[in-house]
Amino acid sequence: MKFGLDRDTTDDYVFSVVNEVVKYSSYTREKFKKLILKDTSTSTGISKKRKSYLERQKIKDSKDLSILQELISDSNMDNAMDKISQK
């Protein structure tokens, strides 16, 4: 039997052995599952924070718009009253 140091063949063999061991490893499976669940919960937490921030901004913007509407209507009323008094 001839043994050689062919890099591609060696890499392929090592990769296949490691892949097979990892595939059947419950430790690796559990670690991967925890990692995925942690990432999901983190992104969900960020999404919840972002959502609450956007809701607060929406409420603030809504209040600002209602104030602007009142100011515009008051201004329009003042302009109308000035025009009536000038006649």
Gaussian input, Z-matrix of N, CA and C with variables (Angstrom, degrees):
# hf/3-21g

backbone

0 1
 N
 C     1     B1
 C     2     B2     1     A1
 N     3     B3     2     A2     1     D1
 C     4     B4     3     A3     2     D2
 C     5     B5     4     A4     3     D3
 N     6     B6     5     A5     4     D4
 C     7     B7     6     A6     5     D5
 C     8     B8     7     A7     6     D6
 N     9     B9     8     A8     7     D7
 C    10    B10     9     A9     8     D8
 C    11    B11    10    A10     9     D9
 N    12    B12    11    A11    10    D10
 C    13    B13    12    A12    11    D11
 C    14    B14    13    A13    12    D12
 N    15    B15    14    A14    13    D13
 C    16    B16    15    A15    14    D14
 C    17    B17    16    A16    15    D15
 N    18    B18    17    A17    16    D16
 C    19    B19    18    A18    17    D17
 C    20    B20    19    A19    18    D18
 N    21    B21    20    A20    19    D19
 C    22    B22    21    A21    20    D20
 C    23    B23    22    A22    21    D21
 N    24    B24    23    A23    22    D22
 C    25    B25    24    A24    23    D23
 C    26    B26    25    A25    24    D24
 N    27    B27    26    A26    25    D25
 C    28    B28    27    A27    26    D26
 C    29    B29    28    A28    27    D27
 N    30    B30    29    A29    28    D28
 C    31    B31    30    A30    29    D29
 C    32    B32    31    A31    30    D30
 N    33    B33    32    A32    31    D31
 C    34    B34    33    A33    32    D32
 C    35    B35    34    A34    33    D33
 N    36    B36    35    A35    34    D34
 C    37    B37    36    A36    35    D35
 C    38    B38    37    A37    36    D36
 N    39    B39    38    A38    37    D37
 C    40    B40    39    A39    38    D38
 C    41    B41    40    A40    39    D39
 N    42    B42    41    A41    40    D40
 C    43    B43    42    A42    41    D41
 C    44    B44    43    A43    42    D42
 N    45    B45    44    A44    43    D43
 C    46    B46    45    A45    44    D44
 C    47    B47    46    A46    45    D45
 N    48    B48    47    A47    46    D46
 C    49    B49    48    A48    47    D47
 C    50    B50    49    A49    48    D48
 N    51    B51    50    A50    49    D49
 C    52    B52    51    A51    50    D50
 C    53    B53    52    A52    51    D51
 N    54    B54    53    A53    52    D52
 C    55    B55    54    A54    53    D53
 C    56    B56    55    A55    54    D54
 N    57    B57    56    A56    55    D55
 C    58    B58    57    A57    56    D56
 C    59    B59    58    A58    57    D57
 N    60    B60    59    A59    58    D58
 C    61    B61    60    A60    59    D59
 C    62    B62    61    A61    60    D60
 N    63    B63    62    A62    61    D61
 C    64    B64    63    A63    62    D62
 C    65    B65    64    A64    63    D63
 N    66    B66    65    A65    64    D64
 C    67    B67    66    A66    65    D65
 C    68    B68    67    A67    66    D66
 N    69    B69    68    A68    67    D67
 C    70    B70    69    A69    68    D68
 C    71    B71    70    A70    69    D69
 N    72    B72    71    A71    70    D70
 C    73    B73    72    A72    71    D71
 C    74    B74    73    A73    72    D72
 N    75    B75    74    A74    73    D73
 C    76    B76    75    A75    74    D74
 C    77    B77    76    A76    75    D75
 N    78    B78    77    A77    76    D76
 C    79    B79    78    A78    77    D77
 C    80    B80    79    A79    78    D78
 N    81    B81    80    A80    79    D79
 C    82    B82    81    A81    80    D80
 C    83    B83    82    A82    81    D81
 N    84    B84    83    A83    82    D82
 C    85    B85    84    A84    83    D83
 C    86    B86    85    A85    84    D84
 N    87    B87    86    A86    85    D85
 C    88    B88    87    A87    86    D86
 C    89    B89    88    A88    87    D87
 N    90    B90    89    A89    88    D88
 C    91    B91    90    A90    89    D89
 C    92    B92    91    A91    90    D90
 N    93    B93    92    A92    91    D91
 C    94    B94    93    A93    92    D92
 C    95    B95    94    A94    93    D93
 N    96    B96    95    A95    94    D94
 C    97    B97    96    A96    95    D95
 C    98    B98    97    A97    96    D96
 N    99    B99    98    A98    97    D97
 C   100   B100    99    A99    98    D98
 C   101   B101   100   A100    99    D99
 N   102   B102   101   A101   100   D100
 C   103   B103   102   A102   101   D101
 C   104   B104   103   A103   102   D102
 N   105   B105   104   A104   103   D103
 C   106   B106   105   A105   104   D104
 C   107   B107   106   A106   105   D105
 N   108   B108   107   A107   106   D106
 C   109   B109   108   A108   107   D107
 C   110   B110   109   A109   108   D108
 N   111   B111   110   A110   109   D109
 C   112   B112   111   A111   110   D110
 C   113   B113   112   A112   111   D111
 N   114   B114   113   A113   112   D112
 C   115   B115   114   A114   113   D113
 C   116   B116   115   A115   114   D114
 N   117   B117   116   A116   115   D115
 C   118   B118   117   A117   116   D116
 C   119   B119   118   A118   117   D117
 N   120   B120   119   A119   118   D118
 C   121   B121   120   A120   119   D119
 C   122   B122   121   A121   120   D120
 N   123   B123   122   A122   121   D121
 C   124   B124   123   A123   122   D122
 C   125   B125   124   A124   123   D123
 N   126   B126   125   A125   124   D124
 C   127   B127   126   A126   125   D125
 C   128   B128   127   A127   126   D126
 N   129   B129   128   A128   127   D127
 C   130   B130   129   A129   128   D128
 C   131   B131   130   A130   129   D129
 N   132   B132   131   A131   130   D130
 C   133   B133   132   A132   131   D131
 C   134   B134   133   A133   132   D132
 N   135   B135   134   A134   133   D133
 C   136   B136   135   A135   134   D134
 C   137   B137   136   A136   135   D135
 N   138   B138   137   A137   136   D136
 C   139   B139   138   A138   137   D137
 C   140   B140   139   A139   138   D138
 N   141   B141   140   A140   139   D139
 C   142   B142   141   A141   140   D140
 C   143   B143   142   A142   141   D141
 N   144   B144   143   A143   142   D142
 C   145   B145   144   A144   143   D143
 C   146   B146   145   A145   144   D144
 N   147   B147   146   A146   145   D145
 C   148   B148   147   A147   146   D146
 C   149   B149   148   A148   147   D147
 N   150   B150   149   A149   148   D148
 C   151   B151   150   A150   149   D149
 C   152   B152   151   A151   150   D150
 N   153   B153   152   A152   151   D151
 C   154   B154   153   A153   152   D152
 C   155   B155   154   A154   153   D153
 N   156   B156   155   A155   154   D154
 C   157   B157   156   A156   155   D155
 C   158   B158   157   A157   156   D156
 N   159   B159   158   A158   157   D157
 C   160   B160   159   A159   158   D158
 C   161   B161   160   A160   159   D159
 N   162   B162   161   A161   160   D160
 C   163   B163   162   A162   161   D161
 C   164   B164   163   A163   162   D162
 N   165   B165   164   A164   163   D163
 C   166   B166   165   A165   164   D164
 C   167   B167   166   A166   165   D165
 N   168   B168   167   A167   166   D166
 C   169   B169   168   A168   167   D167
 C   170   B170   169   A169   168   D168
 N   171   B171   170   A170   169   D169
 C   172   B172   171   A171   170   D170
 C   173   B173   172   A172   171   D171
 N   174   B174   173   A173   172   D172
 C   175   B175   174   A174   173   D173
 C   176   B176   175   A175   174   D174
 N   177   B177   176   A176   175   D175
 C   178   B178   177   A177   176   D176
 C   179   B179   178   A178   177   D177
 N   180   B180   179   A179   178   D178
 C   181   B181   180   A180   179   D179
 C   182   B182   181   A181   180   D180
 N   183   B183   182   A182   181   D181
 C   184   B184   183   A183   182   D182
 C   185   B185   184   A184   183   D183
 N   186   B186   185   A185   184   D184
 C   187   B187   186   A186   185   D185
 C   188   B188   187   A187   186   D186
 N   189   B189   188   A188   187   D187
 C   190   B190   189   A189   188   D188
 C   191   B191   190   A190   189   D189
 N   192   B192   191   A191   190   D190
 C   193   B193   192   A192   191   D191
 C   194   B194   193   A193   192   D192
 N   195   B195   194   A194   193   D193
 C   196   B196   195   A195   194   D194
 C   197   B197   196   A196   195   D195
 N   198   B198   197   A197   196   D196
 C   199   B199   198   A198   197   D197
 C   200   B200   199   A199   198   D198
 N   201   B201   200   A200   199   D199
 C   202   B202   201   A201   200   D200
 C   203   B203   202   A202   201   D201
 N   204   B204   203   A203   202   D202
 C   205   B205   204   A204   203   D203
 C   206   B206   205   A205   204   D204
 N   207   B207   206   A206   205   D205
 C   208   B208   207   A207   206   D206
 C   209   B209   208   A208   207   D207
 N   210   B210   209   A209   208   D208
 C   211   B211   210   A210   209   D209
 C   212   B212   211   A211   210   D210
 N   213   B213   212   A212   211   D211
 C   214   B214   213   A213   212   D212
 C   215   B215   214   A214   213   D213
 N   216   B216   215   A215   214   D214
 C   217   B217   216   A216   215   D215
 C   218   B218   217   A217   216   D216
 N   219   B219   218   A218   217   D217
 C   220   B220   219   A219   218   D218
 C   221   B221   220   A220   219   D219
 N   222   B222   221   A221   220   D220
 C   223   B223   222   A222   221   D221
 C   224   B224   223   A223   222   D222
 N   225   B225   224   A224   223   D223
 C   226   B226   225   A225   224   D224
 C   227   B227   226   A226   225   D225
 N   228   B228   227   A227   226   D226
 C   229   B229   228   A228   227   D227
 C   230   B230   229   A229   228   D228
 N   231   B231   230   A230   229   D229
 C   232   B232   231   A231   230   D230
 C   233   B233   232   A232   231   D231
 N   234   B234   233   A233   232   D232
 C   235   B235   234   A234   233   D233
 C   236   B236   235   A235   234   D234
 N   237   B237   236   A236   235   D235
 C   238   B238   237   A237   236   D236
 C   239   B239   238   A238   237   D237
 N   240   B240   239   A239   238   D238
 C   241   B241   240   A240   239   D239
 C   242   B242   241   A241   240   D240
 N   243   B243   242   A242   241   D241
 C   244   B244   243   A243   242   D242
 C   245   B245   244   A244   243   D243
 N   246   B246   245   A245   244   D244
 C   247   B247   246   A246   245   D245
 C   248   B248   247   A247   246   D246
 N   249   B249   248   A248   247   D247
 C   250   B250   249   A249   248   D248
 C   251   B251   250   A250   249   D249
 N   252   B252   251   A251   250   D250
 C   253   B253   252   A252   251   D251
 C   254   B254   253   A253   252   D252
 N   255   B255   254   A254   253   D253
 C   256   B256   255   A255   254   D254
 C   257   B257   256   A256   255   D255
 N   258   B258   257   A257   256   D256
 C   259   B259   258   A258   257   D257
 C   260   B260   259   A259   258   D258

   B1=1.4390
   B2=1.5265
   B3=1.3255
   B4=1.4524
   B5=1.5309
   B6=1.3182
   B7=1.4548
   B8=1.5216
   B9=1.3164
   B10=1.4559
   B11=1.5098
   B12=1.2717
   B13=1.4520
   B14=1.5315
   B15=1.2960
   B16=1.4601
   B17=1.5308
   B18=1.3052
   B19=1.4724
   B20=1.5331
   B21=1.3107
   B22=1.4649
   B23=1.5148
   B24=1.3263
   B25=1.4631
   B26=1.5202
   B27=1.3209
   B28=1.4619
   B29=1.5216
   B30=1.3269
   B31=1.4687
   B32=1.5237
   B33=1.3277
   B34=1.4599
   B35=1.5266
   B36=1.3259
   B37=1.4619
   B38=1.5272
   B39=1.3190
   B40=1.4731
   B41=1.5262
   B42=1.3188
   B43=1.4603
   B44=1.5212
   B45=1.3273
   B46=1.4645
   B47=1.5277
   B48=1.3351
   B49=1.4732
   B50=1.5200
   B51=1.3332
   B52=1.4752
   B53=1.5272
   B54=1.3027
   B55=1.4575
   B56=1.5260
   B57=1.3124
   B58=1.4556
   B59=1.5259
   B60=1.3240
   B61=1.4698
   B62=1.5245
   B63=1.3161
   B64=1.4626
   B65=1.5258
   B66=1.3192
   B67=1.4649
   B68=1.5209
   B69=1.3076
   B70=1.4563
   B71=1.5341
   B72=1.2990
   B73=1.4577
   B74=1.5272
   B75=1.3193
   B76=1.4643
   B77=1.5258
   B78=1.3272
   B79=1.4622
   B80=1.5219
   B81=1.3176
   B82=1.4576
   B83=1.5183
   B84=1.3122
   B85=1.4590
   B86=1.5291
   B87=1.3391
   B88=1.4641
   B89=1.5318
   B90=1.3229
   B91=1.4597
   B92=1.5296
   B93=1.3056
   B94=1.4655
   B95=1.5310
   B96=1.3226
   B97=1.4592
   B98=1.5362
   B99=1.3355
   B100=1.4687
   B101=1.5230
   B102=1.3143
   B103=1.4573
   B104=1.5212
   B105=1.3100
   B106=1.4679
   B107=1.5262
   B108=1.3215
   B109=1.4648
   B110=1.5295
   B111=1.3130
   B112=1.4648
   B113=1.5261
   B114=1.3222
   B115=1.4658
   B116=1.5134
   B117=1.3253
   B118=1.4537
   B119=1.5200
   B120=1.3379
   B121=1.4631
   B122=1.5245
   B123=1.3273
   B124=1.4577
   B125=1.5158
   B126=1.3184
   B127=1.4656
   B128=1.5144
   B129=1.3370
   B130=1.4557
   B131=1.5158
   B132=1.3417
   B133=1.4662
   B134=1.5134
   B135=1.3145
   B136=1.4595
   B137=1.5161
   B138=1.3155
   B139=1.4599
   B140=1.5292
   B141=1.3218
   B142=1.4606
   B143=1.5225
   B144=1.3326
   B145=1.4597
   B146=1.5189
   B147=1.3102
   B148=1.4659
   B149=1.5249
   B150=1.3153
   B151=1.4608
   B152=1.5285
   B153=1.3230
   B154=1.4660
   B155=1.5302
   B156=1.3342
   B157=1.4673
   B158=1.5282
   B159=1.3245
   B160=1.4595
   B161=1.5321
   B162=1.3211
   B163=1.4667
   B164=1.5202
   B165=1.3455
   B166=1.4751
   B167=1.5180
   B168=1.3319
   B169=1.4638
   B170=1.5224
   B171=1.3092
   B172=1.4615
   B173=1.5265
   B174=1.3176
   B175=1.4628
   B176=1.5274
   B177=1.3389
   B178=1.4634
   B179=1.5233
   B180=1.3248
   B181=1.4667
   B182=1.5252
   B183=1.3128
   B184=1.4670
   B185=1.5233
   B186=1.3288
   B187=1.4653
   B188=1.5267
   B189=1.3377
   B190=1.4628
   B191=1.5253
   B192=1.3162
   B193=1.4692
   B194=1.5228
   B195=1.3165
   B196=1.4667
   B197=1.5271
   B198=1.3261
   B199=1.4683
   B200=1.5256
   B201=1.3362
   B202=1.4635
   B203=1.5267
   B204=1.3117
   B205=1.4642
   B206=1.5234
   B207=1.3277
   B208=1.4586
   B209=1.5283
   B210=1.3391
   B211=1.4586
   B212=1.5230
   B213=1.3318
   B214=1.4677
   B215=1.5211
   B216=1.3131
   B217=1.4674
   B218=1.5260
   B219=1.3413
   B220=1.4722
   B221=1.5254
   B222=1.3270
   B223=1.4635
   B224=1.5265
   B225=1.3238
   B226=1.4607
   B227=1.5307
   B228=1.3240
   B229=1.4623
   B230=1.5272
   B231=1.3437
   B232=1.4629
   B233=1.5228
   B234=1.3385
   B235=1.4658
   B236=1.5283
   B237=1.3087
   B238=1.4636
   B239=1.5278
   B240=1.3119
   B241=1.4660
   B242=1.5261
   B243=1.3346
   B244=1.4682
   B245=1.5261
   B246=1.3169
   B247=1.4644
   B248=1.5266
   B249=1.3337
   B250=1.4662
   B251=1.5344
   B252=1.3309
   B253=1.4623
   B254=1.5339
   B255=1.3234
   B256=1.4660
   B257=1.5427
   B258=1.2828
   B259=1.4777
   B260=1.4588
   A1=108.35
   A2=116.66
   A3=122.06
   A4=109.01
   A5=115.61
   A6=120.59
   A7=108.80
   A8=115.96
   A9=120.75
   A10=109.81
   A11=115.32
   A12=120.56
   A13=109.84
   A14=115.05
   A15=120.39
   A16=107.04
   A17=116.91
   A18=122.15
   A19=112.50
   A20=118.18
   A21=120.49
   A22=111.69
   A23=116.65
   A24=120.72
   A25=110.26
   A26=116.92
   A27=121.46
   A28=110.28
   A29=117.11
   A30=120.95
   A31=111.03
   A32=116.16
   A33=119.88
   A34=111.53
   A35=116.37
   A36=120.53
   A37=110.89
   A38=116.34
   A39=120.64
   A40=109.46
   A41=116.54
   A42=120.32
   A43=111.24
   A44=117.76
   A45=120.44
   A46=111.05
   A47=117.74
   A48=120.47
   A49=110.31
   A50=116.55
   A51=120.26
   A52=110.00
   A53=116.72
   A54=120.83
   A55=111.20
   A56=117.20
   A57=121.26
   A58=111.34
   A59=116.91
   A60=120.75
   A61=110.04
   A62=116.59
   A63=120.97
   A64=110.97
   A65=116.43
   A66=121.09
   A67=111.06
   A68=117.39
   A69=121.11
   A70=113.01
   A71=117.78
   A72=121.42
   A73=110.16
   A74=116.43
   A75=119.74
   A76=110.64
   A77=117.08
   A78=120.93
   A79=110.47
   A80=116.84
   A81=121.08
   A82=110.62
   A83=116.61
   A84=121.11
   A85=110.83
   A86=116.21
   A87=120.37
   A88=111.45
   A89=115.95
   A90=120.23
   A91=110.26
   A92=116.42
   A93=121.21
   A94=110.36
   A95=116.27
   A96=120.90
   A97=110.33
   A98=116.57
   A99=120.21
   A100=111.37
   A101=116.20
   A102=120.39
   A103=111.18
   A104=116.74
   A105=121.47
   A106=110.38
   A107=116.90
   A108=120.09
   A109=110.87
   A110=116.74
   A111=120.42
   A112=110.01
   A113=117.04
   A114=120.62
   A115=110.90
   A116=117.07
   A117=121.18
   A118=110.84
   A119=116.85
   A120=119.56
   A121=110.57
   A122=117.03
   A123=120.31
   A124=110.59
   A125=116.91
   A126=119.49
   A127=110.89
   A128=117.94
   A129=120.83
   A130=109.85
   A131=116.84
   A132=120.66
   A133=111.35
   A134=116.57
   A135=120.38
   A136=109.73
   A137=116.95
   A138=121.02
   A139=110.45
   A140=117.59
   A141=120.75
   A142=110.84
   A143=116.91
   A144=120.39
   A145=110.23
   A146=116.00
   A147=120.59
   A148=110.46
   A149=116.60
   A150=121.25
   A151=110.32
   A152=117.65
   A153=120.00
   A154=110.74
   A155=116.84
   A156=120.21
   A157=110.69
   A158=116.41
   A159=120.16
   A160=111.56
   A161=116.80
   A162=119.89
   A163=110.91
   A164=116.96
   A165=119.86
   A166=110.89
   A167=116.32
   A168=120.61
   A169=110.69
   A170=116.69
   A171=121.21
   A172=110.16
   A173=117.05
   A174=121.39
   A175=110.38
   A176=115.89
   A177=120.62
   A178=110.59
   A179=116.81
   A180=120.90
   A181=111.00
   A182=116.58
   A183=120.77
   A184=110.17
   A185=116.80
   A186=120.71
   A187=110.59
   A188=115.99
   A189=120.04
   A190=110.88
   A191=117.38
   A192=120.74
   A193=111.63
   A194=116.81
   A195=118.65
   A196=110.38
   A197=117.77
   A198=120.92
   A199=109.84
   A200=116.98
   A201=120.40
   A202=111.64
   A203=117.38
   A204=120.52
   A205=111.00
   A206=116.21
   A207=119.44
   A208=111.17
   A209=116.09
   A210=119.41
   A211=111.62
   A212=116.74
   A213=120.60
   A214=110.26
   A215=117.32
   A216=119.18
   A217=110.76
   A218=117.46
   A219=120.35
   A220=110.52
   A221=116.64
   A222=121.56
   A223=110.56
   A224=116.69
   A225=120.63
   A226=110.86
   A227=115.58
   A228=119.73
   A229=110.37
   A230=116.95
   A231=120.82
   A232=111.20
   A233=117.05
   A234=121.04
   A235=110.57
   A236=116.38
   A237=120.25
   A238=110.56
   A239=116.91
   A240=120.84
   A241=111.02
   A242=117.27
   A243=120.93
   A244=110.60
   A245=117.84
   A246=121.13
   A247=110.94
   A248=116.48
   A249=120.47
   A250=110.22
   A251=116.72
   A252=120.18
   A253=112.01
   A254=118.21
   A255=121.05
   A256=110.91
   A257=119.38
   A258=121.51
   A259=112.39
   D1=133.53
   D2=-177.36
   D3=-102.02
   D4=125.51
   D5=177.15
   D6=-106.72
   D7=130.23
   D8=178.67
   D9=-131.49
   D10=168.15
   D11=179.50
   D12=-109.22
   D13=67.61
   D14=175.32
   D15=-84.18
   D16=115.37
   D17=-172.52
   D18=-61.11
   D19=-45.89
   D20=-178.20
   D21=-63.72
   D22=-43.80
   D23=179.49
   D24=-64.18
   D25=-42.86
   D26=179.22
   D27=-63.51
   D28=-45.55
   D29=179.29
   D30=-61.42
   D31=-43.16
   D32=179.11
   D33=-62.83
   D34=-42.04
   D35=-179.76
   D36=-65.32
   D37=-47.99
   D38=-179.56
   D39=-61.63
   D40=-43.73
   D41=179.44
   D42=-60.93
   D43=-43.22
   D44=-178.73
   D45=-66.53
   D46=-39.21
   D47=178.86
   D48=-66.71
   D49=-47.09
   D50=179.96
   D51=-63.83
   D52=-41.69
   D53=179.40
   D54=-61.05
   D55=-42.40
   D56=179.61
   D57=-65.90
   D58=-42.07
   D59=179.41
   D60=-64.89
   D61=-45.42
   D62=-178.06
   D63=-67.09
   D64=-37.50
   D65=-178.13
   D66=-59.99
   D67=-37.74
   D68=-177.30
   D69=-97.87
   D70=8.04
   D71=-177.58
   D72=-87.99
   D73=119.46
   D74=178.60
   D75=-70.71
   D76=-32.41
   D77=177.53
   D78=-60.74
   D79=-47.29
   D80=179.48
   D81=-63.78
   D82=-41.36
   D83=179.49
   D84=-61.30
   D85=-46.23
   D86=-179.89
   D87=-66.07
   D88=-39.96
   D89=179.12
   D90=-63.40
   D91=-43.11
   D92=178.42
   D93=-63.61
   D94=-42.70
   D95=-179.72
   D96=-61.71
   D97=-45.50
   D98=178.98
   D99=-63.41
   D100=-39.87
   D101=178.57
   D102=-62.10
   D103=-45.31
   D104=179.63
   D105=-65.10
   D106=-45.04
   D107=-179.75
   D108=-64.65
   D109=-37.37
   D110=178.57
   D111=-65.04
   D112=-45.17
   D113=178.45
   D114=-61.94
   D115=-40.54
   D116=-179.91
   D117=-65.46
   D118=-44.33
   D119=-179.36
   D120=-67.33
   D121=-35.78
   D122=177.81
   D123=-65.20
   D124=-46.21
   D125=179.91
   D126=-67.44
   D127=-33.63
   D128=176.94
   D129=-67.06
   D130=-41.09
   D131=177.66
   D132=-62.45
   D133=-41.85
   D134=178.08
   D135=-64.86
   D136=-40.89
   D137=179.24
   D138=-63.21
   D139=-41.25
   D140=178.77
   D141=-64.51
   D142=-42.05
   D143=177.99
   D144=-63.16
   D145=-44.46
   D146=-179.91
   D147=-63.64
   D148=-41.22
   D149=-179.81
   D150=-63.40
   D151=-45.50
   D152=-179.91
   D153=-65.39
   D154=-37.62
   D155=176.49
   D156=-62.01
   D157=-45.31
   D158=-179.67
   D159=-65.57
   D160=-35.91
   D161=177.30
   D162=-65.71
   D163=-40.80
   D164=176.71
   D165=-63.42
   D166=-41.30
   D167=177.87
   D168=-63.28
   D169=-39.47
   D170=179.75
   D171=-62.57
   D172=-44.40
   D173=179.15
   D174=-63.32
   D175=-44.07
   D176=179.04
   D177=-62.23
   D178=-45.81
   D179=179.48
   D180=-63.73
   D181=-37.52
   D182=178.91
   D183=-63.91
   D184=-42.37
   D185=177.43
   D186=-63.30
   D187=-43.65
   D188=178.91
   D189=-61.31
   D190=-41.07
   D191=179.12
   D192=-65.23
   D193=-39.91
   D194=179.71
   D195=-66.68
   D196=-36.76
   D197=176.26
   D198=-64.11
   D199=-44.01
   D200=178.27
   D201=-62.38
   D202=-39.82
   D203=178.06
   D204=-62.13
   D205=-41.96
   D206=177.86
   D207=-63.50
   D208=-44.01
   D209=179.76
   D210=-62.78
   D211=-41.10
   D212=179.15
   D213=-65.28
   D214=-44.06
   D215=-179.88
   D216=-66.23
   D217=-38.90
   D218=176.18
   D219=-62.93
   D220=-42.85
   D221=179.45
   D222=-63.54
   D223=-43.96
   D224=177.74
   D225=-62.16
   D226=-40.18
   D227=179.03
   D228=-64.91
   D229=-42.57
   D230=177.97
   D231=-62.39
   D232=-42.55
   D233=178.50
   D234=-62.70
   D235=-41.95
   D236=179.65
   D237=-65.07
   D238=-41.93
   D239=179.35
   D240=-65.23
   D241=-38.37
   D242=177.57
   D243=-64.49
   D244=-41.91
   D245=179.15
   D246=-64.54
   D247=-39.97
   D248=-179.91
   D249=-66.87
   D250=-42.07
   D251=-178.47
   D252=-70.69
   D253=-24.36
   D254=178.98
   D255=-75.62
   D256=-21.79
   D257=-177.84
   D258=-76.51

